[in-house]
Amino acid sequence: MARKFLWVVAILTLLVLLGALIWRLFAPQMMQMAFVPGDSFAESAPPPAPDYALPASWLARPDLPENPALWTPAGYSAAPKPAAAVFFVSPTAFLSRKAWNAPLDDLETNDRLDLFARKQASAFNGVAEVWMPRYRQATFGSFLKPGPDSVQALALAYSDVERAFDAFLAAQPADRPIFIAGHSQGSLHILHLLKSRAAQLKGRLVAVYAVGWPVTLPDDLAAMGLPGCTAAEQAGCVLSWQTWAADGDIPKALEGFTAIPDLNGKPIGARPMLCVNPLTGGHGEAGVERNAGMLAGDELKPRAVGARCDARGLLLISPTPTDAGPFVLPGGNFHAYDYGLFWANVRSDIEARLSAHAAEKLGGTALPAEPDEPADDAA
């Protein structure tokens, strides 16, 4: 009986090792088979375009009776009369290979979008009305097989984002401060949006949170005509970070960025990317004591992770958390938790930048920026 048990263990171990080897060798092909649509973009009819005059075309906006972006963890609450507004573009929630672009009535996609509104966009509700458009986002497979089909799918998605932004801007008082934010695919779209529309927001733009998508230095910032944030309580600048475990497969991560095009269509290659540490508001390193609260489920867990920006622009966290959630990607990629790992700090960062913007508008001086690293005690 013991010999049979050992044989079973040996066979199971062999199957696990074989599975791991197959995955390592053929993961890209397997992912494409699972997520890339079989038909070309031209062969698949796009879903109907959203009408942004209708509440149903928005995931979050102030007049929606059930607004998921108003969620907060215990100890926080949404502002009853926010001073600002945020245009937040959600990340990829459409995982189907049945179409290149998401229909607005896909139930599974909409469930994921509600989750993104609660766990990401909610960080803004302390000072800003949250506006999140539903849009015909490109399917996840678009990022697995670059080519003409994925380019057209992303262009269709962007056309919705641009129309939604026009509707959002038209609904705002002329002097209301504006945040622009997103995650992943959403950040890709807001970067293109700012390249063409940043001039419209002159004097009103508090900050841009282009999280979970590479912002190439210096080219993408130059294309938008905006600086990267270098300190806390700085207004009118761009924040971006992409989170990986410090003990993760960083060389593999950097290899994955090389072919991604910047805003001018040039592959990133070995160029550095903007990294703003959400624990400091600048580029400096911070230990766990600076983390005011990571979302673990629906609760905030303080002092969960510290973070630092590496030379290429990845945000590396340590210790590696085990309770951030179930969607950590291979190699220590915490992409799905770029906001959640630092939710309380991001919320404070948003408030500080709005205060700095208000001080600048009044002709005063903003409060001194928080240093990237605590000063040493006097001897």
C-alpha positions as CSV (number, residue, x, y, z in Angstrom):
1,M,0.0,0.0,0.0
2,A,2.8,2.4,0.9
3,R,4.5,1.6,-2.5
4,K,1.3,2.5,-4.4
5,F,1.0,5.8,-2.5
6,L,4.5,6.7,-3.4
7,W,3.8,5.9,-7.0
8,V,0.7,8.1,-6.9
9,V,2.8,11.0,-5.4
10,A,5.5,10.5,-8.0
11,I,3.0,10.5,-10.9
12,L,1.3,13.6,-9.6
13,T,4.6,15.4,-9.1
14,L,5.6,14.5,-12.7
15,L,2.3,15.8,-14.0
16,V,2.8,19.1,-12.1
17,L,6.3,19.5,-13.4
18,L,5.2,18.6,-17.0
19,G,2.4,21.1,-16.8
20,A,4.8,23.8,-15.6
21,L,7.2,23.0,-18.4
22,I,4.4,23.1,-21.0
23,W,3.1,26.4,-19.6
24,R,6.6,27.9,-19.6
25,L,7.3,26.8,-23.2
26,F,3.8,27.5,-24.7
27,A,2.1,30.0,-22.4
28,P,1.8,32.8,-25.1
29,Q,0.2,30.3,-27.6
30,M,-2.1,28.9,-25.0
31,M,-3.2,32.4,-23.9
32,Q,-3.9,33.4,-27.4
33,M,-6.0,30.4,-28.0
34,A,-8.0,31.1,-24.9
35,F,-8.5,34.9,-25.3
36,V,-7.8,36.1,-28.9
37,P,-10.9,36.2,-31.1
38,G,-11.0,33.8,-34.0
39,D,-12.5,36.2,-36.5
40,S,-10.7,39.3,-37.7
41,F,-11.9,42.8,-36.6
42,A,-13.4,43.3,-40.1
43,E,-15.3,40.1,-39.9
44,S,-16.9,40.9,-36.5
45,A,-19.6,43.6,-36.2
46,P,-18.9,46.1,-33.5
47,P,-21.5,46.5,-30.7
48,P,-23.8,49.6,-30.8
49,A,-22.1,52.8,-29.7
50,P,-23.0,54.2,-26.3
51,D,-25.0,57.4,-26.0
52,Y,-23.4,59.4,-23.3
53,A,-26.4,61.6,-22.8
54,L,-28.0,58.5,-21.2
55,P,-27.3,57.4,-17.6
56,A,-27.1,53.8,-18.8
57,S,-23.9,54.6,-20.7
58,W,-22.1,55.4,-17.4
59,L,-20.8,53.1,-14.8
60,A,-20.5,56.0,-12.3
61,R,-21.7,59.5,-12.3
62,P,-23.2,61.7,-9.6
63,D,-26.9,61.2,-10.5
64,L,-26.8,57.4,-10.6
65,P,-28.9,55.9,-7.8
66,E,-26.6,52.9,-7.4
67,N,-23.1,54.3,-7.9
68,P,-20.4,51.7,-7.1
69,A,-17.7,54.4,-7.1
70,L,-19.2,55.8,-3.8
71,W,-18.1,52.7,-1.9
72,T,-15.6,53.2,0.9
73,P,-14.0,50.9,3.5
74,A,-14.8,51.4,7.2
75,G,-13.5,54.7,8.5
76,Y,-14.0,56.6,5.2
77,S,-17.0,58.2,3.5
78,A,-17.7,59.9,0.2
79,A,-17.9,63.7,0.2
80,P,-21.5,64.9,0.0
81,K,-20.5,68.0,-2.1
82,P,-17.2,67.3,-3.8
83,A,-15.1,70.3,-4.9
84,A,-13.7,68.5,-8.0
85,A,-14.6,65.9,-10.6
86,V,-12.6,62.9,-11.9
87,F,-12.9,61.3,-15.4
88,F,-11.9,57.7,-14.6
89,V,-11.5,55.2,-17.4
90,S,-11.7,51.6,-16.3
91,P,-9.2,48.7,-17.1
92,T,-10.0,45.7,-19.2
93,A,-12.9,43.8,-17.9
94,F,-13.9,42.0,-21.2
95,L,-12.2,38.7,-21.4
96,S,-14.2,37.0,-24.1
97,R,-12.8,35.8,-27.5
98,K,-16.2,36.1,-29.1
99,A,-15.6,39.8,-30.1
100,W,-12.9,42.3,-30.4
101,N,-14.9,44.9,-28.4
102,A,-17.2,44.6,-25.4
103,P,-20.9,45.1,-25.7
104,L,-22.3,47.4,-22.9
105,D,-24.7,44.7,-21.7
106,D,-22.3,41.8,-21.0
107,L,-23.1,40.7,-17.4
108,E,-19.7,39.3,-16.5
109,T,-17.9,42.4,-17.8
110,N,-20.2,44.7,-15.9
111,D,-19.7,42.7,-12.7
112,R,-15.9,43.2,-13.0
113,L,-16.4,46.9,-13.8
114,D,-18.4,47.4,-10.6
115,L,-15.5,45.8,-8.7
116,F,-13.0,48.2,-10.4
117,A,-15.2,51.1,-9.5
118,R,-15.3,50.1,-5.8
119,K,-11.6,49.1,-5.5
120,Q,-10.0,51.8,-7.7
121,A,-12.1,54.8,-8.5
122,S,-13.5,55.0,-5.0
123,A,-10.1,56.5,-3.9
124,F,-11.3,59.7,-5.5
125,N,-14.7,60.1,-3.9
126,G,-13.4,62.0,-0.8
127,V,-12.9,65.1,-2.9
128,A,-14.3,64.4,-6.4
129,E,-17.4,63.4,-8.3
130,V,-16.5,60.2,-10.0
131,W,-17.5,59.9,-13.7
132,M,-16.8,56.5,-15.3
133,P,-18.0,55.8,-18.8
134,R,-19.0,52.4,-20.0
135,Y,-17.2,52.0,-23.3
136,R,-16.6,49.3,-26.0
137,Q,-13.3,48.4,-24.5
138,A,-10.9,46.2,-26.4
139,T,-11.0,42.6,-25.3
140,F,-8.1,41.2,-23.2
141,G,-6.9,39.2,-26.2
142,S,-6.0,42.5,-28.0
143,F,-3.0,42.8,-25.8
144,L,-1.8,39.2,-26.4
145,K,-1.6,39.4,-30.2
146,P,-0.6,42.9,-31.4
147,G,-1.5,43.6,-35.0
148,P,-4.1,45.4,-37.2
149,D,-7.0,43.8,-35.4
150,S,-5.9,44.9,-32.0
151,V,-5.1,48.4,-33.3
152,Q,-8.6,48.7,-34.7
153,A,-10.2,47.4,-31.5
154,L,-8.3,49.8,-29.3
155,A,-9.1,52.7,-31.7
156,L,-12.8,51.9,-31.5
157,A,-12.6,51.8,-27.7
158,Y,-10.7,55.2,-27.7
159,S,-13.4,56.8,-29.8
160,D,-15.9,56.1,-27.1
161,V,-13.6,57.4,-24.4
162,E,-13.1,60.7,-26.3
163,R,-16.9,61.2,-26.8
164,A,-17.5,60.3,-23.1
165,F,-14.9,62.9,-22.1
166,D,-16.6,65.6,-24.1
167,A,-19.9,64.8,-22.3
168,F,-18.1,64.8,-19.0
169,L,-16.5,68.1,-19.6
170,A,-19.7,69.7,-20.9
171,A,-21.4,68.7,-17.6
172,Q,-18.8,70.5,-15.4
173,P,-18.9,74.1,-14.2
174,A,-16.2,76.1,-16.0
175,D,-14.1,76.6,-12.9
176,R,-14.3,73.1,-11.4
177,P,-10.9,71.4,-10.9
178,I,-10.5,68.2,-12.9
179,F,-8.7,64.9,-12.3
180,I,-8.0,62.5,-15.2
181,A,-7.4,58.9,-14.1
182,G,-7.5,55.3,-15.2
183,H,-5.9,51.9,-15.0
184,S,-4.3,49.6,-17.5
185,Q,-6.3,49.9,-20.8
186,G,-8.0,52.9,-19.3
187,S,-4.7,54.6,-18.7
188,L,-3.6,53.9,-22.3
189,H,-6.7,55.7,-23.4
190,I,-6.3,58.7,-21.1
191,L,-2.7,59.2,-22.2
192,H,-3.9,59.5,-25.8
193,L,-6.8,61.7,-24.7
194,L,-4.3,64.1,-22.9
195,K,-2.1,64.1,-26.0
196,S,-4.9,65.7,-27.9
197,R,-6.9,67.5,-25.2
198,A,-4.6,68.6,-22.4
199,A,-4.8,72.2,-23.7
200,Q,-8.5,72.2,-22.9
201,L,-7.8,71.7,-19.3
202,K,-5.2,74.5,-18.9
203,G,-5.4,75.8,-15.3
204,R,-8.0,73.2,-14.3
205,L,-6.1,69.9,-14.3
206,V,-5.2,68.8,-10.8
207,A,-3.3,65.6,-11.6
208,V,-3.3,62.6,-14.0
209,Y,-3.2,59.1,-12.5
210,A,-2.1,57.0,-15.5
211,V,-1.7,53.8,-13.4
212,G,-0.8,50.3,-14.7
213,W,0.4,51.4,-18.1
214,P,3.9,52.6,-19.1
215,V,4.6,56.3,-19.5
216,T,7.8,56.5,-21.4
217,L,10.4,59.1,-20.3
218,P,10.8,61.7,-21.6
219,D,8.8,61.2,-24.8
220,D,5.2,60.5,-23.5
221,L,5.4,63.4,-21.1
222,A,6.6,65.7,-23.9
223,A,3.8,64.5,-26.2
224,M,1.2,65.5,-23.5
225,G,3.0,68.7,-22.5
226,L,2.8,67.7,-18.9
227,P,5.5,67.0,-16.3
228,G,5.8,63.9,-14.2
229,C,5.2,64.3,-10.5
230,T,8.4,64.5,-8.5
231,A,7.0,65.4,-5.1
232,A,3.9,65.2,-2.9
233,E,1.4,68.1,-3.0
234,Q,2.4,69.0,-6.5
235,A,-0.4,69.8,-8.9
236,G,-0.7,69.7,-12.7
237,C,1.5,66.6,-13.1
238,V,1.3,62.9,-14.1
239,L,1.6,59.9,-11.7
240,S,2.2,56.4,-13.0
241,W,3.3,53.2,-11.4
242,Q,3.3,49.5,-12.2
243,T,3.6,47.1,-9.3
244,W,5.7,44.0,-9.0
245,A,7.0,42.0,-6.1
246,A,10.7,42.9,-5.4
247,D,11.4,39.1,-5.4
248,G,9.5,38.6,-8.7
249,D,10.8,37.9,-12.2
250,I,11.8,41.5,-13.0
251,P,13.9,40.7,-16.1
252,K,10.9,38.9,-17.6
253,A,8.7,41.9,-16.7
254,L,11.0,44.4,-18.4
255,E,11.2,42.1,-21.5
256,G,7.4,42.4,-21.8
257,F,7.5,46.2,-22.1
258,T,10.0,46.4,-25.0
259,A,7.5,46.1,-27.9
260,I,4.8,48.3,-26.4
261,P,4.5,51.5,-28.4
262,D,4.7,55.0,-26.8
263,L,2.4,57.8,-27.7
264,N,4.3,58.4,-30.9
265,G,4.1,54.8,-32.0
266,K,7.7,54.0,-31.2
267,P,8.5,50.7,-29.2
268,I,9.6,51.5,-25.6
269,G,12.6,49.3,-26.0
270,A,15.0,50.0,-23.1
271,R,13.8,53.5,-22.3
272,P,12.9,54.3,-18.7
273,M,9.3,54.7,-17.6
274,L,7.7,57.1,-15.2
275,C,7.4,55.8,-11.6
276,V,5.8,57.8,-8.9
277,N,5.8,55.9,-5.5
278,P,2.2,56.3,-4.1
279,L,3.6,56.1,-0.6
280,T,5.7,59.2,-1.0
281,G,4.2,61.1,-4.0
282,G,7.7,61.2,-5.5
283,H,10.4,58.8,-6.5
284,G,11.9,57.9,-3.1
285,E,11.7,54.6,-1.3
286,A,9.3,54.0,1.6
287,G,9.0,51.3,4.2
288,V,5.9,49.6,5.4
289,E,5.4,52.3,8.1
290,R,4.4,54.7,5.3
291,N,1.6,52.5,4.0
292,A,-1.6,53.8,5.6
293,G,-3.8,51.0,4.3
294,M,-3.9,48.3,1.7
295,L,-7.3,46.8,0.6
296,A,-7.5,43.2,1.8
297,G,-11.0,42.3,0.7
298,D,-13.2,45.1,1.8
299,E,-11.0,46.1,4.8
300,L,-7.9,48.3,5.0
301,K,-4.7,46.7,6.4
302,P,-2.1,49.3,7.4
303,R,1.7,48.7,7.1
304,A,1.2,46.0,4.6
305,V,3.9,46.7,2.0
306,G,6.7,49.2,1.4
307,A,7.7,50.3,-2.1
308,R,10.5,51.7,-4.2
309,C,11.0,52.7,-7.9
310,D,13.7,50.8,-9.7
311,A,16.0,52.2,-12.4
312,R,13.7,51.3,-15.3
313,G,10.5,52.6,-13.6
314,L,8.9,49.5,-12.0
315,L,7.4,49.9,-8.6
316,L,8.8,47.1,-6.5
317,I,7.0,46.1,-3.3
318,S,8.2,44.2,-0.2
319,P,7.3,42.1,1.7
320,T,5.3,40.3,-0.9
321,P,1.7,40.3,0.4
322,T,-0.3,37.1,0.4
323,D,-3.7,38.7,1.1
324,A,-4.0,41.4,-1.6
325,G,-6.4,39.2,-3.6
326,P,-6.6,36.1,-5.9
327,F,-5.5,37.8,-9.1
328,V,-1.8,38.1,-8.7
329,L,-0.2,37.3,-12.1
330,P,2.8,35.0,-12.6
331,G,6.2,36.4,-11.8
332,G,5.1,38.5,-9.0
333,N,2.9,40.9,-11.1
334,F,0.5,42.8,-8.9
335,H,-1.1,44.7,-11.8
336,A,-4.6,44.1,-10.6
337,Y,-3.8,45.7,-7.3
338,D,-1.9,48.8,-8.4
339,Y,-4.5,51.0,-6.6
340,G,-5.6,48.5,-3.8
341,L,-2.1,48.0,-2.4
342,F,-1.9,51.7,-1.6
343,W,-5.6,52.7,-1.4
344,A,-5.4,55.0,1.7
345,N,-2.2,56.6,0.5
346,V,-3.7,57.3,-3.0
347,R,-6.7,58.9,-1.4
348,S,-4.5,61.2,0.7
349,D,-2.4,62.0,-2.3
350,I,-5.5,63.0,-4.3
351,E,-6.5,65.3,-1.4
352,A,-3.1,66.9,-1.1
353,R,-2.8,67.6,-4.8
354,L,-6.2,69.2,-4.9
355,S,-5.2,71.5,-2.0
356,A,-2.0,72.4,-3.9
357,H,-4.0,73.2,-7.0
358,A,-6.4,75.4,-4.9
359,A,-3.4,77.2,-3.4
360,E,-1.9,77.9,-6.8
361,K,-5.2,79.2,-8.1
362,L,-5.4,81.7,-5.2
363,G,-1.9,82.8,-5.9
364,G,-0.6,81.4,-2.7
365,T,2.0,78.8,-2.0
366,A,1.1,75.2,-1.5
367,L,2.3,73.4,1.7
368,P,5.8,72.2,1.5
369,A,6.1,68.9,-0.4
370,E,6.6,65.8,1.8
371,P,10.2,64.6,1.3
372,D,10.8,61.4,-0.6
373,E,12.7,60.0,2.3
374,P,12.4,61.0,6.0
375,A,15.3,63.2,7.1
376,D,17.9,61.7,9.4
377,D,17.6,62.7,13.1
378,A,20.0,65.5,14.2
379,A,23.1,64.2,15.8
